[in-house]
Amino acid sequence: MTDLWGSISASAWRSTPCIAGRPATEADVAAGSAVFYVPGESTAAPMALPCCAIQALEDGSEQSVVIVQAEVAPEGTILGVRPLTGGNGICMVTEVRLLPAGFEP
């Protein structure tokens, strides 16, 4: 089995699996294309995916992430993110700064 949540190359972020244009399903999460699913309570957010961002963390630090999922739920717009260093996470859209040009120096 491959590591679904391994590291991502900053130069190859465009090939990161994602879910766009619809809410994610449990199968999408199992396949590594999405980080979460909200059964029947969300809609796709109008965002081109995958996209690059800087996520503000609770400890005040920041990390580079690829956004692989964006859904509007009763709580607001929720993002599924994949840090470049590996792993995954969930945050609100207000916790990221989008990088339209990608991870350019």
N, C-alpha and C positions, 0 to 999 in steps of 0.2 A: 504494500500500500504506500502511496506517496504521501508526503507531508502536506496536508491541505493548507496549513497556515505557516509555511516556511517564509524565509526572508524574500524580499522583492528587490530586484535590481532597479536603481533609480533611472537607468536608461531604458529599461524594458517594462515600465509600469503600465503601458498601454495594453499589454497582453494579459493583465490581471483579470481573472474571471469576475464577472459582476452580473447584477440583475438590474435592468433598466426598463422603464415603461410599464411595470406591473409590480404588485407586491410580491415579496418572496414567499416561497412555500417551505415546508419542512424538508422536502427533497432538495431544494436549492441549498439549504444550510448543510445538509449531509454531503452534498457534492462540492462544497467549498466556494460556491458562487455568491452566497449570502451569509451574513453573520447572525441574523435573527429572523423570526417571522412572527407576525401578529395575526392570528386567525380571524378573518372577517372584519377587522377594525382599522384597516389602513388603506391608503391609496398611494400610488407611486408619486413621488415628488418630481416636479419638472426640472431635472438636472441631467446633464450629459455625463454618463459614467462609462468607464472609471474616470476619476479625476484626482488630481493631486491637491493636498492641503497640508497645513500645519495645524496640529491639534494641541490645544492648551490642556495640560494635565492638572489634576487637583493639587499637586505639590508645587505648582507654579512653573514647572518646566514645560517644554514643548517637544513634540515629536513629529517627524515627517510621516504622513499616512497616504494611502490610496483609498479613496472613498469608493466602495463597491456596491453600495445600496443606499437609497434615500427614500424614506416613506413618511407620509403625513399621517399621524395618528392623533387621537384625542389630546395627548400631551404636547404635541408640536411635531416638528420635523425631526425625525430620528435618522441617524446615519450609521451604517455598518462600515467600519474602517479596518484596514490592514496596515499596521506599521511596517515600514521598510525592513526593520530588524526581525520581523516575524511575529506571529500571533494575530489576534483580532480584537476588536472592541466595538463598543456602542457609545455614541455620544449624541448630543443635540447639535443642530446646525449652528447654533450660536457659539459653540465651542471650537469651531475651526475657522481658519483663514484660507480661503481658496487660492490656489496657485494656477491661474489659467494657462501660463506658459509651461507648466510642468516643473520638474525639479531642476531648473536651470541655475547654474552658479551665479 
